[in-house]
Amino acid sequence: MRHRIKQRKLNRGSSHRTALLANLAASLIEHEQITTTLPKAKELKPFVEKLITLGKKGDLASRRRAVSKIRNQDAVKKLFEVVAPRYKERNGGYSRVMKFGHRFGDASDIAVIELVDRDTAAKGKKDIARVELERNSAAANTQ
């Protein structure tokens, strides 16, 4: 029986699982929409919602707890300065999980997890800037 078992193990050890959730949460905060497997998305949803609730508190202790959970200073900064104020009047339900079909290689269920009322321009913004910087530096090196 599954008494007192509150989370999915995702075929990982405890430290690997916490690192996975921290990385997924940082990516979700950065891009505001990510695609992953359905069990990972379902496990990530309460993790991120608790982080956004910490961001809504906004005090130093909450910021330190958020840093200890996701270990990414840029994501914590965006969480506290951009994402949390967006949901100031909302009492939970900051993210949604939508089924997206099956993965081609192994037919695993794929889902999209996104923040409700997200900024559509945020997805890939950092990657686009990085690619442009690389192109400019490559063009400068060839001249």
TIMI-2910 file (N, C-alpha, C, CB; in pm, 1 decimal, decimal comma, always signed):
<rs>
+----------+----------+----------+----------+----------+----------+----------+----------+----------+----------+----------+----------+------+
!      n_x !      n_y !      n_z !     ca_x !     ca_y !     ca_z !      c_x !      c_y !      c_z !     cb_x !     cb_y !     cb_z ! resn !
+----------+----------+----------+----------+----------+----------+----------+----------+----------+----------+----------+----------+------+
!    +82,9 !   -118,8 !     +0,0 !     +0,0 !     +0,0 !     +0,0 !    +86,8 !   +124,4 !     +0,0 !    -94,0 !     +0,3 !   +120,2 !  Met !
!    +29,7 !   +234,3 !    -49,4 !   +106,1 !   +357,5 !    -65,7 !    +75,8 !   +457,9 !    +44,7 !    +77,0 !   +419,5 !   -201,2 !  Arg !
!    +64,8 !   +415,8 !   +166,2 !    +37,8 !   +509,7 !   +274,3 !   +158,9 !   +598,8 !   +299,0 !     -0,5 !   +434,8 !   +402,6 !  His !
!   +133,6 !   +726,6 !   +318,6 !   +233,5 !   +827,2 !   +354,7 !   +343,2 !   +842,8 !   +248,7 !   +296,2 !   +791,2 !   +487,8 !  Arg !
!   +312,5 !   +812,9 !   +124,3 !   +406,0 !   +836,2 !    +15,5 !   +350,0 !   +952,5 !    -64,8 !   +426,5 !   +707,4 !    -73,9 !  Ile !
!   +417,5 !  +1066,5 !    -60,8 !   +356,2 !  +1186,9 !   -116,0 !   +411,5 !  +1229,1 !   -250,7 !   +372,4 !  +1298,2 !    -20,6 !  Lys !
!   +514,9 !  +1166,3 !   -300,8 !   +570,0 !  +1212,9 !   -427,2 !   +610,4 !  +1096,5 !   -515,7 !   +689,1 !  +1303,6 !   -402,9 !  Gln !
!   +625,6 !  +1126,0 !   -643,0 !   +672,7 !  +1026,3 !   -737,9 !   +824,6 !  +1018,1 !   -727,3 !   +628,1 !  +1060,9 !   -883,5 !  Arg !
!   +878,3 !   +900,5 !   -744,4 !  +1023,1 !   +885,0 !   -735,3 !  +1093,2 !   +913,6 !   -866,6 !  +1057,1 !   +746,1 !   -689,5 !  Lys !
!  +1023,0 !   +904,2 !   -978,4 !  +1075,5 !   +934,8 !  -1111,2 !  +1200,7 !   +855,0 !  -1146,0 !  +1105,6 !  +1081,6 !  -1120,9 !  Leu !
!  +1214,2 !   +735,8 !  -1090,4 !  +1329,0 !   +647,2 !  -1114,4 !  +1463,0 !   +714,9 !  -1085,5 !  +1327,1 !   +598,4 !  -1258,0 !  Asn !
!  +1467,1 !   +795,5 !   -979,2 !  +1589,1 !   +867,2 !   -942,1 !  +1607,3 !   +859,5 !   -791,4 !  +1584,0 !  +1015,3 !   -989,4 !  Arg !
!  +1732,0 !   +876,3 !   -750,2 !  +1759,9 !   +887,8 !   -608,0 !  +1712,9 !  +1022,1 !   -555,8 !  +1909,1 !   +869,1 !   -580,4 !  Gly !
!  +1715,3 !  +1040,2 !   -423,7 !  +1657,4 !  +1161,6 !   -366,5 !  +1734,1 !  +1287,3 !   -406,7 !  +1653,4 !  +1150,7 !   -215,6 !  Ser !
!  +1867,2 !  +1281,5 !   -408,6 !  +1943,8 !  +1400,9 !   -445,2 !  +1928,1 !  +1433,0 !   -594,1 !  +2092,5 !  +1381,6 !   -410,7 !  Ser !
!  +1922,9 !  +1330,2 !   -676,9 !  +1902,5 !  +1350,9 !   -820,7 !  +1763,7 !  +1409,1 !   -846,5 !  +1920,4 !  +1217,9 !   -898,2 !  His !
!  +1664,9 !  +1360,9 !   -772,5 !  +1528,4 !  +1409,2 !   -788,5 !  +1516,3 !  +1556,2 !   -746,5 !  +1431,8 !  +1322,6 !   -706,7 !  Arg !
!  +1580,2 !  +1593,9 !   -635,5 !  +1572,6 !  +1734,1 !   -592,7 !  +1646,5 !  +1824,9 !   -690,4 !  +1630,9 !  +1750,5 !   -451,2 !  Thr !
!  +1758,7 !  +1778,0 !   -745,5 !  +1831,1 !  +1857,0 !   -845,5 !  +1748,4 !  +1871,3 !   -972,6 !  +1967,2 !  +1792,2 !   -877,7 !  Ala !
!  +1681,0 !  +1764,3 !  -1012,5 !  +1594,3 !  +1768,9 !  -1130,3 !  +1482,9 !  +1870,8 !  -1112,5 !  +1534,9 !  +1630,9 !  -1158,2 !  Leu !
!  +1415,5 !  +1867,6 !   -998,2 !  +1307,2 !  +1961,8 !   -973,3 !  +1358,3 !  +2105,1 !   -964,9 !  +1234,3 !  +1925,1 !   -845,3 !  Leu !
!  +1476,5 !  +2123,9 !   -907,4 !  +1533,7 !  +2258,6 !   -899,8 !  +1563,9 !  +2312,3 !  -1038,9 !  +1661,5 !  +2258,3 !   -814,5 !  Ala !
!  +1621,7 !  +2228,7 !  -1125,2 !  +1653,2 !  +2272,0 !  -1261,8 !  +1526,3 !  +2297,0 !  -1343,9 !  +1740,4 !  +2166,9 !  -1331,5 !  Asn !
!  +1426,8 !  +2209,9 !  -1329,4 !  +1301,1 !  +2231,0 !  -1400,4 !  +1232,3 !  +2358,8 !  -1353,3 !  +1208,3 !  +2110,9 !  -1381,0 !  Leu !
!  +1234,7 !  +2384,3 !  -1222,7 !  +1171,9 !  +2505,4 !  -1169,0 !  +1243,3 !  +2630,6 !  -1218,7 !  +1171,8 !  +2502,5 !  -1015,4 !  Ala !
!  +1376,2 !  +2626,9 !  -1222,6 !  +1451,4 !  +2742,5 !  -1272,3 !  +1420,1 !  +2767,0 !  -1419,5 !  +1603,2 !  +2721,5 !  -1252,9 !  Ala !
!  +1408,9 !  +2660,0 !  -1497,4 !  +1374,8 !  +2675,1 !  -1639,6 !  +1233,3 !  +2727,6 !  -1657,3 !  +1390,0 !  +2541,5 !  -1712,8 !  Ser !
!  +1140,9 !  +2679,6 !  -1574,9 !  +1003,4 !  +2726,3 !  -1585,3 !   +992,8 !  +2874,1 !  -1549,0 !   +912,1 !  +2643,2 !  -1495,2 !  Leu !
!  +1065,0 !  +2916,6 !  -1448,3 !  +1062,4 !  +3057,4 !  -1409,6 !  +1126,9 !  +3142,6 !  -1517,6 !  +1133,8 !  +3078,4 !  -1275,1 !  Ile !
!  +1233,9 !  +3093,8 !  -1576,3 !  +1303,8 !  +3170,6 !  -1680,1 !  +1221,6 !  +3182,1 !  -1807,5 !  +1437,9 !  +3106,5 !  -1711,7 !  Glu !
!  +1168,0 !  +3069,5 !  -1856,4 !  +1098,9 !  +3067,4 !  -1985,2 !   +947,0 !  +3079,8 !  -1973,1 !  +1132,7 !  +2940,5 !  -2058,0 !  His !
!   +893,6 !  +3055,0 !  -1854,6 !   +751,2 !  +3062,5 !  -1822,2 !   +667,1 !  +2957,2 !  -1893,4 !   +699,0 !  +3198,6 !  -1856,3 !  Glu !
!   +730,2 !  +2871,2 !  -1972,0 !   +662,3 !  +2756,1 !  -2032,5 !   +769,3 !  +2655,9 !  -2073,5 !   +573,9 !  +2798,8 !  -2156,2 !  Gln !
!   +754,4 !  +2529,4 !  -2030,5 !   +848,7 !  +2425,6 !  -2070,7 !   +771,5 !  +2299,3 !  -2107,5 !   +951,4 !  +2396,6 !  -1957,5 !  Ile !
!   +837,1 !  +2214,1 !  -2184,4 !   +781,2 !  +2085,6 !  -2223,4 !   +863,3 !  +1976,3 !  -2157,0 !   +779,7 !  +2068,6 !  -2378,4 !  Thr !
!   +796,2 !  +1883,8 !  -2090,1 !   +862,8 !  +1774,8 !  -2020,7 !   +766,3 !  +1656,4 !  -2015,7 !   +908,0 !  +1817,9 !  -1876,6 !  Thr !
!   +806,5 !  +1550,4 !  -1949,7 !   +716,9 !  +1435,2 !  -1939,2 !   +605,8 !  +1466,9 !  -1839,6 !   +794,9 !  +1307,4 !  -1896,0 !  Thr !
!   +494,8 !  +1397,3 !  -1853,6 !   +378,2 !  +1423,6 !  -1770,6 !   +404,4 !  +1401,8 !  -1621,3 !   +264,2 !  +1336,3 !  -1815,0 !  Leu !
!   +469,1 !  +1292,1 !  -1579,1 !   +494,6 !  +1276,6 !  -1435,5 !   +586,2 !  +1386,2 !  -1379,0 !   +556,3 !  +1140,3 !  -1409,0 !  Pro !
!   +686,8 !  +1428,8 !  -1456,7 !   +773,8 !  +1536,9 !  -1410,1 !   +695,5 !  +1666,5 !  -1397,2 !   +892,6 !  +1555,9 !  -1505,6 !  Lys !
!   +607,6 !  +1693,7 !  -1492,3 !   +528,4 !  +1816,6 !  -1487,1 !   +433,7 !  +1815,1 !  -1367,2 !   +448,7 !  +1834,6 !  -1617,5 !  Ala !
!   +372,0 !  +1700,8 !  -1342,2 !   +281,0 !  +1691,4 !  -1228,5 !   +355,5 !  +1704,4 !  -1095,9 !   +204,9 !  +1559,4 !  -1232,9 !  Lys !
!   +477,2 !  +1659,3 !  -1091,9 !   +558,2 !  +1671,1 !   -970,2 !   +611,5 !  +1813,1 !   -954,1 !   +674,9 !  +1570,9 !   -973,2 !  Glu !
!   +636,1 !  +1880,9 !  -1064,9 !   +690,3 !  +2016,1 !  -1061,7 !   +586,8 !  +2119,9 !  -1020,2 !   +746,3 !  +2051,8 !  -1196,5 !  Leu !
!   +461,3 !  +2096,7 !  -1051,6 !   +356,3 !  +2196,4 !  -1027,7 !   +348,7 !  +2241,5 !   -881,2 !   +222,0 !  +2140,2 !  -1070,1 !  Lys !
!   +335,2 !  +2153,5 !   -782,0 !   +330,9 !  +2203,2 !   -643,6 !   +463,5 !  +2264,5 !   -598,1 !   +293,1 !  +2090,1 !   -549,6 !  Pro !
!   +574,1 !  +2215,4 !   -652,7 !   +706,0 !  +2269,3 !   -618,5 !   +714,5 !  +2416,3 !   -658,5 !   +818,2 !  +2188,0 !   -687,7 !  Phe !
!   +671,9 !  +2447,8 !   -780,1 !   +678,5 !  +2585,4 !   -830,7 !   +575,3 !  +2673,9 !   -761,5 !   +656,6 !  +2588,1 !   -983,0 !  Val !
!   +459,2 !  +2620,3 !   -733,2 !   +356,1 !  +2701,3 !   -668,1 !   +400,5 !  +2742,8 !   -528,5 !   +223,3 !  +2624,1 !   -660,7 !  Glu !
!   +470,2 !  +2656,7 !   -458,7 !   +523,1 !  +2694,4 !   -327,6 !   +630,5 !  +2801,5 !   -340,5 !   +579,6 !  +2571,9 !   -255,4 !  Lys !
!   +711,8 !  +2793,5 !   -445,7 !   +813,2 !  +2896,9 !   -468,3 !   +748,9 !  +3032,3 !   -498,7 !   +906,0 !  +2856,0 !   -583,5 !  Leu !
!   +642,6 !  +3033,2 !   -576,8 !   +575,8 !  +3159,1 !   -608,0 !   +511,5 !  +3217,7 !   -482,3 !   +469,7 !  +3138,4 !   -718,0 !  Ile !
!   +459,6 !  +3131,9 !   -395,5 !   +405,5 !  +3180,0 !   -268,8 !   +515,3 !  +3242,6 !   -184,0 !   +337,9 !  +3065,7 !   -192,3 !  Thr !
!   +634,7 !  +3183,3 !   -185,5 !   +748,4 !  +3245,3 !   -116,1 !   +780,1 !  +3381,1 !   -178,2 !   +873,2 !  +3153,1 !   -121,6 !  Leu !
!   +774,5 !  +3388,5 !   -310,0 !   +801,5 !  +3514,4 !   -378,5 !   +700,3 !  +3621,6 !   -343,9 !   +803,4 !  +3492,9 !   -527,4 !  Gly !
!   +575,9 !  +3582,5 !   -320,6 !   +473,8 !  +3679,5 !   -284,1 !   +498,7 !  +3736,6 !   -145,1 !   +335,9 !  +3615,7 !   -290,4 !  Lys !
!   +559,8 !  +3657,9 !    -56,2 !   +593,5 !  +3711,0 !    +76,7 !   +699,6 !  +3819,8 !    +63,0 !   +643,7 !  +3597,5 !   +171,1 !  Lys !
!   +802,8 !  +3790,3 !    -14,5 !   +899,6 !  +3892,3 !    -51,3 !  +1003,8 !  +3928,8 !    +51,3 !   +829,4 !  +4010,8 !    -86,3 !  Gly !
!  +1005,8 !  +3866,7 !   +168,4 !  +1105,8 !  +3904,3 !   +268,2 !  +1236,5 !  +3828,5 !   +246,3 !  +1052,6 !  +3877,9 !   +409,6 !  Asp !
!  +1336,5 !  +3864,3 !   +322,5 !  +1470,4 !  +3807,5 !   +305,4 !  +1471,9 !  +3657,6 !   +334,3 !  +1570,2 !  +3879,0 !   +396,5 !  Leu !
!  +1399,7 !  +3615,3 !   +436,8 !  +1396,2 !  +3472,9 !   +470,9 !  +1335,1 !  +3391,9 !   +357,2 !  +1316,8 !  +3450,2 !   +600,9 !  Ala !
!  +1230,9 !  +3445,5 !   +294,6 !  +1168,1 !  +3376,0 !   +181,5 !  +1263,1 !  +3367,7 !    +63,1 !  +1038,6 !  +3447,0 !   +139,7 !  Ser !
!  +1337,9 !  +3475,1 !    +38,4 !  +1435,2 !  +3474,7 !    -70,5 !  +1542,9 !  +3370,0 !    -44,6 !  +1498,8 !  +3614,0 !    -87,1 !  Arg !
!  +1590,2 !  +3360,3 !    +78,0 !  +1692,9 !  +3261,2 !   +111,5 !  +1639,4 !  +3119,2 !    +97,8 !  +1744,5 !  +3284,0 !   +253,8 !  Arg !
!  +1514,1 !  +3097,2 !   +136,1 !  +1454,4 !  +2964,4 !   +119,3 !  +1441,0 !  +2929,2 !    -27,9 !  +1317,1 !  +2957,8 !   +187,5 !  Arg !
!  +1405,5 !  +3027,6 !   -110,0 !  +1393,1 !  +3003,4 !   -254,1 !  +1529,2 !  +2971,5 !   -315,5 !  +1330,7 !  +3125,7 !   -324,3 !  Ala !
!  +1633,3 !  +3042,2 !   -272,9 !  +1768,2 !  +3014,3 !   -323,4 !  +1811,2 !  +2874,3 !   -282,7 !  +1869,4 !  +3118,7 !   -271,0 !  Val !
!  +1776,8 !  +2833,1 !   -161,3 !  +1815,2 !  +2698,9 !   -117,6 !  +1740,1 !  +2590,9 !   -194,1 !  +1790,3 !  +2683,1 !    +31,5 !  Ser !
!  +1620,3 !  +2622,8 !   -242,6 !  +1542,9 !  +2524,0 !   -317,3 !  +1588,3 !  +2511,5 !   -462,3 !  +1396,3 !  +2559,7 !   -313,1 !  Lys !
!  +1610,3 !  +2624,8 !   -533,2 !  +1639,1 !  +2614,6 !   -676,4 !  +1782,6 !  +2647,8 !   -713,3 !  +1547,9 !  +2704,5 !   -751,8 !  Ile !
!  +1860,1 !  +2707,2 !   -622,9 !  +2004,6 !  +2729,1 !   -642,0 !  +2038,4 !  +2800,1 !   -772,8 !  +2077,3 !  +2596,8 !   -637,5 !  Arg !
!  +1959,2 !  +2899,6 !   -809,2 !  +1985,4 !  +2976,5 !   -930,2 !  +1947,8 !  +3121,3 !   -900,3 !  +1905,2 !  +2920,0 !  -1054,0 !  Asn !
!  +2049,2 !  +3207,8 !   -887,5 !  +2026,9 !  +3345,5 !   -846,3 !  +1941,8 !  +3422,1 !   -947,3 !  +2159,7 !  +3415,9 !   -826,6 !  Gln !
!  +1964,6 !  +3399,4 !  -1077,3 !  +1888,0 !  +3470,5 !  -1179,9 !  +1739,8 !  +3433,2 !  -1173,8 !  +1944,4 !  +3439,7 !  -1319,5 !  Asp !
!  +1711,9 !  +3304,8 !  -1153,6 !  +1572,9 !  +3260,2 !  -1146,2 !  +1505,4 !  +3316,1 !  -1021,4 !  +1565,3 !  +3106,3 !  -1146,6 !  Ala !
!  +1576,7 !  +3321,2 !   -910,4 !  +1519,1 !  +3375,9 !   -787,2 !  +1491,3 !  +3525,1 !   -803,7 !  +1613,7 !  +3351,9 !   -667,2 !  Val !
!  +1582,3 !  +3595,1 !   -869,6 !  +1562,4 !  +3738,0 !   -893,0 !  +1438,0 !  +3761,4 !   -977,6 !  +1685,7 !  +3799,5 !   -961,3 !  Lys !
!  +1421,9 !  +3684,0 !  -1084,6 !  +1303,1 !  +3699,0 !  -1169,3 !  +1177,2 !  +3658,6 !  -1093,1 !  +1317,1 !  +3614,4 !  -1297,5 !  Lys !
!  +1188,4 !  +3554,5 !  -1011,2 !  +1073,9 !  +3508,6 !   -932,2 !  +1023,4 !  +3619,0 !   -840,9 !  +1111,5 !  +3385,2 !   -849,5 !  Leu !
!  +1113,6 !  +3685,5 !   -770,3 !  +1073,5 !  +3785,7 !   -672,2 !  +1038,9 !  +3920,8 !   -735,2 !  +1183,4 !  +3804,1 !   -571,1 !  Phe !
!  +1101,4 !  +3954,6 !   -848,2 !  +1079,9 !  +4087,2 !   -905,7 !   +976,4 !  +4090,9 !  -1017,8 !  +1208,9 !  +4139,9 !   -957,1 !  Glu !
!   +956,6 !  +3979,6 !  -1088,7 !   +866,6 !  +3979,9 !  -1203,2 !   +747,0 !  +3887,7 !  -1181,9 !   +941,7 !  +3938,9 !  -1328,4 !  Val !
!   +773,3 !  +3762,9 !  -1147,8 !   +667,2 !  +3662,5 !  -1145,2 !   +574,2 !  +3679,9 !  -1025,0 !   +727,7 !  +3523,1 !  -1143,5 !  Val !
!   +629,2 !  +3693,3 !   -904,9 !   +546,0 !  +3701,2 !   -784,8 !   +453,9 !  +3823,7 !   -782,9 !   +634,0 !  +3703,0 !   -662,6 !  Ala !
!   +501,4 !  +3943,3 !   -821,4 !   +407,7 !  +4057,2 !   -822,6 !   +292,0 !  +4039,5 !   -921,6 !   +482,9 !  +4184,9 !   -856,1 !  Pro !
!   +312,2 !  +3960,3 !  -1024,7 !   +206,7 !  +3934,4 !  -1122,6 !    +89,2 !  +3860,9 !  -1058,7 !   +261,9 !  +3853,1 !  -1240,1 !  Arg !
!   +117,5 !  +3778,6 !   -957,6 !    +14,4 !  +3696,3 !   -893,5 !    -21,7 !  +3747,4 !   -754,4 !    +61,2 !  +3551,8 !   -884,4 !  Tyr !
!     -1,8 !  +3874,6 !   -728,7 !    -26,9 !  +3931,0 !   -596,3 !   -171,9 !  +3912,0 !   -552,7 !     +8,2 !  +4079,0 !   -595,2 !  Lys !
!   -266,1 !  +3924,6 !   -644,6 !   -408,6 !  +3913,9 !   -611,3 !   -463,2 !  +3772,4 !   -627,9 !   -488,5 !  +4008,9 !   -697,4 !  Glu !
!   -380,4 !  +3677,7 !   -668,2 !   -426,6 !  +3542,3 !   -697,2 !   -394,8 !  +3450,7 !   -578,8 !   -361,2 !  +3488,3 !   -827,3 !  Arg !
!   -489,6 !  +3368,1 !   -540,2 !   -471,9 !  +3278,4 !   -426,2 !   -444,3 !  +3136,6 !   -474,3 !   -596,0 !  +3280,8 !   -335,3 !  Asn !
!   -328,9 !  +3113,6 !   -533,9 !   -292,9 !  +2980,4 !   -579,8 !   -331,5 !  +2958,7 !   -725,0 !   -358,5 !  +2875,5 !   -492,8 !  Gly !
!   -294,3 !  +2843,5 !   -777,0 !   -324,1 !  +2811,8 !   -915,9 !   -242,0 !  +2894,6 !  -1011,8 !   -470,1 !  +2832,0 !   -943,7 !  Gly !
!   -110,0 !  +2903,6 !   -986,9 !    -22,9 !  +2987,7 !  -1067,1 !    +25,8 !  +2918,1 !  -1193,4 !    +94,8 !  +3031,9 !   -985,2 !  Tyr !
!    +12,6 !  +2785,3 !  -1200,1 !    +63,2 !  +2711,6 !  -1315,7 !    -41,8 !  +2612,3 !  -1362,4 !   +195,6 !  +2638,9 !  -1281,7 !  Ser !
!    -24,0 !  +2566,5 !  -1487,3 !   -114,4 !  +2466,3 !  -1541,3 !    -33,1 !  +2362,5 !  -1616,6 !   -221,1 !  +2530,9 !  -1633,5 !  Arg !
!    -83,0 !  +2239,0 !  -1615,7 !    -22,0 !  +2128,0 !  -1687,7 !   -119,8 !  +2083,8 !  -1794,9 !    +14,7 !  +2009,8 !  -1591,7 !  Val !
!    -72,3 !  +2082,4 !  -1919,1 !   -156,3 !  +2039,2 !  -2030,7 !    -89,1 !  +1921,2 !  -2100,0 !   -181,1 !  +2156,2 !  -2131,2 !  Met !
!   -164,4 !  +1817,2 !  -2125,0 !   -109,5 !  +1702,3 !  -2196,8 !    -81,7 !  +1741,9 !  -2340,8 !   -206,3 !  +1581,1 !  -2191,1 !  Lys !
!    +29,2 !  +1687,6 !  -2394,2 !    +76,1 !  +1734,1 !  -2523,9 !    +94,6 !  +1620,8 !  -2624,6 !   +205,6 !  +1808,1 !  -2507,1 !  Phe !
!    +66,3 !  +1498,3 !  -2584,9 !    +81,6 !  +1386,0 !  -2677,0 !   +184,8 !  +1287,5 !  -2626,0 !   +120,6 !  +1435,3 !  -2815,6 !  Gly !
!   +248,0 !  +1216,1 !  -2720,3 !   +345,6 !  +1113,9 !  -2685,6 !   +478,6 !  +1143,8 !  -2753,4 !   +294,8 !   +974,2 !  -2725,5 !  His !
!   +586,8 !  +1111,3 !  -2682,9 !   +719,3 !  +1130,6 !  -2739,7 !   +744,7 !  +1025,5 !  -2846,6 !   +827,7 !  +1124,2 !  -2630,2 !  Arg !
!   +812,6 !  +1065,7 !  -2953,9 !   +833,6 !   +978,2 !  -3068,3 !   +918,8 !   +856,7 !  -3033,3 !   +898,4 !  +1055,4 !  -3180,9 !  Phe !
!  +1024,9 !   +873,7 !  -2956,5 !  +1119,2 !   +765,3 !  -2932,3 !  +1064,7 !   +652,8 !  -2846,7 !  +1240,4 !   +819,4 !  -2868,4 !  Gly !
!  +1000,2 !   +687,9 !  -2734,1 !   +958,1 !   +583,8 !  -2641,0 !   +810,1 !   +592,0 !  -2604,0 !  +1041,0 !   +591,6 !  -2516,2 !  Asp !
!   +733,5 !   +674,9 !  -2671,9 !   +589,6 !   +689,7 !  -2650,5 !   +555,8 !   +733,9 !  -2509,1 !   +519,5 !   +559,8 !  -2680,5 !  Ala !
!   +645,9 !   +806,4 !  -2446,4 !   +620,6 !   +860,0 !  -2313,9 !   +523,4 !   +977,8 !  -2324,4 !   +753,0 !   +903,4 !  -2246,0 !  Ser !
!   +437,8 !   +992,4 !  -2223,8 !   +342,6 !  +1103,4 !  -2224,1 !   +417,4 !  +1234,7 !  -2204,3 !   +235,1 !  +1084,6 !  -2113,6 !  Asp !
!   +391,1 !  +1331,4 !  -2291,5 !   +455,1 !  +1462,6 !  -2286,6 !   +351,6 !  +1564,7 !  -2241,0 !   +515,4 !  +1501,7 !  -2425,8 !  Ile !
!   +397,1 !  +1661,2 !  -2162,4 !   +309,0 !  +1766,3 !  -2114,1 !   +379,0 !  +1900,3 !  -2124,8 !   +265,5 !  +1739,3 !  -1969,2 !  Ala !
!   +298,4 !  +2004,7 !  -2134,3 !   +348,0 !  +2142,0 !  -2130,2 !   +305,0 !  +2198,8 !  -1996,6 !   +293,8 !  +2228,8 !  -2250,8 !  Val !
!   +399,9 !  +2250,2 !  -1920,7 !   +367,3 !  +2318,6 !  -1796,3 !   +401,2 !  +2465,1 !  -1817,5 !   +445,2 !  +2257,7 !  -1672,8 !  Ile !
!   +306,8 !  +2551,5 !  -1781,3 !   +326,8 !  +2694,5 !  -1802,8 !   +267,8 !  +2773,0 !  -1687,4 !   +264,0 !  +2739,2 !  -1935,7 !  Glu !
!   +316,4 !  +2894,2 !  -1672,4 !   +260,7 !  +2984,3 !  -1573,3 !   +135,3 !  +3048,7 !  -1631,7 !   +364,8 !  +3091,9 !  -1530,5 !  Leu !
!    +33,0 !  +3059,9 !  -1549,7 !    -90,7 !  +3123,9 !  -1592,1 !    -62,2 !  +3272,9 !  -1611,2 !   -206,0 !  +3100,5 !  -1487,9 !  Val !
!   -121,6 !  +3335,1 !  -1709,0 !    -98,9 !  +3477,5 !  -1741,5 !    +48,7 !  +3504,3 !  -1766,1 !   -150,4 !  +3568,5 !  -1627,9 !  Asp !
!   +111,6 !  +3418,1 !  -1844,2 !   +255,3 !  +3428,8 !  -1867,0 !   +287,9 !  +3534,5 !  -1970,7 !   +311,8 !  +3295,2 !  -1910,4 !  Arg !
!   +413,3 !  +3575,2 !  -1971,8 !   +464,5 !  +3666,8 !  -2073,5 !   +510,3 !  +3581,8 !  -2190,5 !   +581,5 !  +3757,0 !  -2018,2 !  Asp !
!   +441,9 !  +3591,0 !  -2303,6 !   +473,5 !  +3504,0 !  -2417,4 !   +609,0 !  +3536,9 !  -2478,6 !   +365,3 !  +3515,3 !  -2523,7 !  Thr !
!   +659,5 !  +3657,9 !  -2457,5 !   +789,7 !  +3695,5 !  -2513,1 !   +905,6 !  +3639,3 !  -2431,0 !   +801,2 !  +3847,0 !  -2521,1 !  Ala !
!   +878,9 !  +3587,2 !  -2311,3 !   +986,1 !  +3539,7 !  -2223,9 !  +1044,5 !  +3406,5 !  -2270,0 !   +934,8 !  +3526,3 !  -2082,3 !  Ala !
!   +966,5 !  +3327,5 !  -2343,0 !  +1013,6 !  +3195,0 !  -2382,2 !  +1126,3 !  +3207,1 !  -2483,7 !   +898,4 !  +3111,0 !  -2439,9 !  Lys !
!  +1244,1 !  +3160,7 !  -2447,4 !  +1359,3 !  +3161,2 !  -2535,6 !  +1430,2 !  +3294,1 !  -2546,2 !  +1318,2 !  +3119,0 !  -2669,0 !  Gly !
!  +1390,6 !  +3393,0 !  -2468,0 !  +1448,6 !  +3526,8 !  -2478,0 !  +1598,3 !  +3525,7 !  -2448,5 !  +1377,6 !  +3622,1 !  -2382,4 !  Lys !
!  +1636,8 !  +3454,3 !  -2344,7 !  +1777,9 !  +3447,5 !  -2306,6 !  +1859,2 !  +3371,4 !  -2411,6 !  +1793,0 !  +3380,5 !  -2168,8 !  Lys !
!  +1801,1 !  +3265,8 !  -2467,1 !  +1871,0 !  +3187,0 !  -2568,5 !  +1888,4 !  +3266,2 !  -2698,6 !  +1794,7 !  +3056,6 !  -2596,1 !  Asp !
!  +1787,8 !  +3342,7 !  -2735,0 !  +1797,1 !  +3424,9 !  -2856,6 !  +1907,5 !  +3528,8 !  -2841,9 !  +1661,9 !  +3494,4 !  -2886,5 !  Ile !
!  +1915,5 !  +3590,6 !  -2724,4 !  +2020,8 !  +3689,8 !  -2699,8 !  +2159,0 !  +3624,5 !  -2704,7 !  +1999,3 !  +3758,6 !  -2563,2 !  Ala !
!  +2171,0 !  +3503,6 !  -2650,0 !  +2299,0 !  +3432,5 !  -2651,7 !  +2341,9 !  +3398,7 !  -2793,6 !  +2290,0 !  +3305,0 !  -2568,5 !  Arg !
!  +2248,7 !  +3352,8 !  -2876,3 !  +2280,2 !  +3317,0 !  -3015,2 !  +2322,4 !  +3440,4 !  -3093,6 !  +2159,2 !  +3249,7 !  -3083,1 !  Val !
!  +2254,0 !  +3551,6 !  -3073,5 !  +2290,4 !  +3675,9 !  -3142,3 !  +2430,7 !  +3721,6 !  -3101,6 !  +2187,4 !  +3786,8 !  -3111,4 !  Glu !
!  +2462,6 !  +3708,5 !  -2973,8 !  +2595,7 !  +3745,8 !  -2926,0 !  +2702,7 !  +3657,5 !  -2988,4 !  +2602,3 !  +3736,4 !  -2773,3 !  Leu !
!  +2675,7 !  +3527,7 !  -2999,0 !  +2770,7 !  +3435,8 !  -3062,1 !  +2790,3 !  +3468,2 !  -3210,9 !  +2722,5 !  +3290,9 !  -3045,9 !  Glu !
!  +2681,4 !  +3500,2 !  -3279,8 !  +2691,9 !  +3535,3 !  -3421,0 !  +2773,1 !  +3662,3 !  -3440,0 !  +2553,3 !  +3552,3 !  -3482,1 !  Arg !
!  +2748,3 !  +3761,2 !  -3355,3 !  +2822,5 !  +3887,4 !  -3366,3 !  +2970,8 !  +3868,4 !  -3337,9 !  +2764,7 !  +3991,3 !  -3270,5 !  Asn !
!  +3002,3 !  +3784,7 !  -3237,5 !  +3143,3 !  +3761,2 !  -3205,7 !  +3211,2 !  +3678,4 !  -3315,4 !  +3156,3 !  +3689,9 !  -3069,6 !  Ser !
!  +3138,5 !  +3583,8 !  -3376,2 !  +3194,1 !  +3505,1 !  -3485,1 !  +3218,2 !  +3592,9 !  -3607,1 !  +3101,0 !  +3388,8 !  -3520,5 !  Ala !
!  +3127,5 !  +3685,6 !  -3634,6 !  +3143,4 !  +3776,2 !  -3747,4 !  +3260,5 !  +3870,7 !  -3724,1 !  +3014,6 !  +3855,8 !  -3771,0 !  Ala !
!  +3279,5 !  +3912,0 !  -3600,2 !  +3392,7 !  +4001,1 !  -3568,4 !  +3525,1 !  +3928,1 !  -3579,0 !  +3377,3 !  +4059,5 !  -3427,7 !  Ala !
!  +3526,1 !  +3798,8 !  -3545,5 !  +3649,5 !  +3721,4 !  -3552,0 !  +3691,1 !  +3692,2 !  -3696,1 !  +3633,2 !  +3591,3 !  -3475,6 !  Asn !
!  +3595,0 !  +3682,3 !  -3786,7 !  +3628,5 !  +3651,8 !  -3925,9 !  +3680,1 !  +3774,5 !  -4000,0 !  +3506,8 !  +3595,4 !  -3998,0 !  Thr !
!  +3654,1 !  +3892,1 !  -3948,7 !  +3697,8 !  +4015,0 !  -4016,8 !  +3835,0 !  +4055,5 !  -3978,6 !  +3605,1 !  +4127,0 !  -3988,2 !  Gln !
+----------+----------+----------+----------+----------+----------+----------+----------+----------+----------+----------+----------+------+
</rs>
